[in-house]
């Protein structure tokens, strides 16, 4: 009976879905609500997030939703931040800032990211980039070399 139990447990372990990492390589953002839902699923799943390229705009919500100890950056990482704005398809192609949307984004960001934003003139319409290096490492840990 014990042997059968071990065999069943072994088969369950083999058939169980593997936990995968999310690797962000070229994410230019999108709809905030979609990113919130995506990152909430990832936070619940226990997945790690490896930022290995561009993470701009709504992508940066990852820092406020997924636990920071499960996020890291490779040497190729960069983060881009700007004011939230309304979907241009509803504003005839004109970028119209959303004060409420920007406040919502900021409410998710950890203190280290908010501090960087404050030291660099706040959010504006222009994309502000944080490239891999000391500034980014004060916000999120660099990845171990095996993730490069």
Secondary structure, 3 states (H helix, E strand, C coil): CHHHHHHHHHHHHHHCCCCCCEEEEEECCCCHHHHHHHHHHHHHHCCCEEEEEEEEHHHHHHHHHCCHHHEEECCCCEEEECCCECCCCCCCCCCCECHHHHHHHHHHCCHHHHHHHHHCCCCCCCCEEEECCHHHHCCCCECCHHHC
